[in-house]
């Protein structure tokens, strides 16, 4: 964490506080503050991405995520995010090739 910081007080519904506690209890974060900081960092990264990048959030079935993690473990990708980017790039390349072929026919 940065050496200089400011305290920000935010009121949130109890259901969100319970969810934050669950994240801490599951070991995903050491403290609620860490979870909130991570959420803020993600929000800022998304909102201040360079103009040539559009950040997106995707939801995948757990089985697909497990398969993506296997690709990472096998060395096929450096991260799950990289595997998704590669898959999307390949899908778009293939679909655009099909469109070009149809126009030629």
C-alpha positions in Angstrom: 0.0 0.0 0.0 1.2 3.6 -0.7 2.9 5.2 2.3 0.6 8.2 2.1 -3.1 7.5 2.3 -6.3 9.1 3.3 -9.3 7.7 5.2 -12.5 7.6 3.2 -15.7 6.7 5.0 -18.5 5.0 3.0 -21.8 3.6 4.1 -22.9 0.4 2.4 -25.8 -2.0 2.9 -25.3 -4.7 5.4 -25.6 -7.4 2.7 -22.5 -6.0 1.1 -20.7 -5.9 4.4 -21.6 -9.5 4.9 -20.2 -10.3 1.4 -17.0 -8.5 2.3 -16.7 -10.5 5.5 -17.2 -13.7 3.5 -14.4 -12.8 1.2 -12.1 -12.3 4.2 -13.2 -15.5 5.9 -12.6 -17.5 2.7 -9.0 -16.2 2.6 -9.4 -14.2 -0.6 -8.4 -11.0 1.3 -6.7 -10.4 4.6 -9.0 -7.6 5.7 -12.2 -5.9 4.5 -10.0 -2.8 3.8 -7.9 -4.9 1.4 -11.1 -6.1 -0.4 -12.4 -2.6 -0.7 -9.0 -1.3 -2.0 -9.0 -4.1 -4.6 -12.5 -3.1 -5.7 -11.5 0.5 -5.9 -8.3 -0.3 -7.9 -10.3 -2.4 -10.4 -12.9 0.4 -10.8 -10.2 3.0 -11.4 -8.3 0.7 -13.8 -11.5 0.1 -15.8 -12.5 3.8 -15.9 -9.0 5.1 -16.7 -8.0 2.5 -19.3 -6.2 4.0 -22.4 -8.5 5.0 -25.3 -7.3 2.1 -27.4 -8.4 -0.5 -24.7 -11.8 -1.3 -23.6 -11.9 -3.3 -20.4 -14.7 -5.8 -20.0 -16.0 -8.1 -17.4 -17.1 -11.5 -18.5 -19.0 -14.3 -16.7 -18.1 -17.9 -17.5 -19.3 -21.2 -16.2 -16.9 -22.5 -13.6 -16.0 -25.5 -15.9 -14.7 -23.1 -18.5 -12.7 -21.2 -16.0 -11.1 -24.5 -14.8 -10.3 -25.3 -18.4 -8.7 -21.9 -18.8 -6.7 -22.4 -15.7 -5.4 -25.7 -17.1 -4.2 -23.9 -20.2 -2.2 -21.6 -17.9 -0.8 -24.5 -15.9 0.3 -26.3 -19.1 2.1 -23.1 -20.3 -0.3 -22.5 -23.2 -1.1 -19.0 -21.8 0.5 -16.8 -19.2 -2.8 -16.0 -17.4 -6.5 -16.8 -17.7 -7.0 -13.2 -19.0 -4.4 -13.9 -21.7 -6.2 -17.1 -22.7 -9.5 -15.3 -23.0 -7.9 -12.5 -25.1 -6.3 -15.1 -27.4 -9.6 -16.9 -27.8 -11.5 -13.7 -28.6 -8.8 -12.6 -31.0 -8.8 -16.0 -32.8 -12.7 -16.1 -32.9 -12.8 -12.6 -34.4 -10.0 -13.4 -37.0 -11.9 -16.6 -38.0 -15.3 -14.8 -38.3 -13.8 -11.9 -40.3 -12.1 -14.4 -42.7 -15.5 -16.1 -43.2 -17.2 -12.8 -44.0 -14.5 -12.0 -46.5 -14.8 -15.4 -48.1 -18.6 -15.0 -48.4 -18.2 -11.6 -50.1 -15.8 -13.2 -52.6 -18.2 -16.0 -53.5 
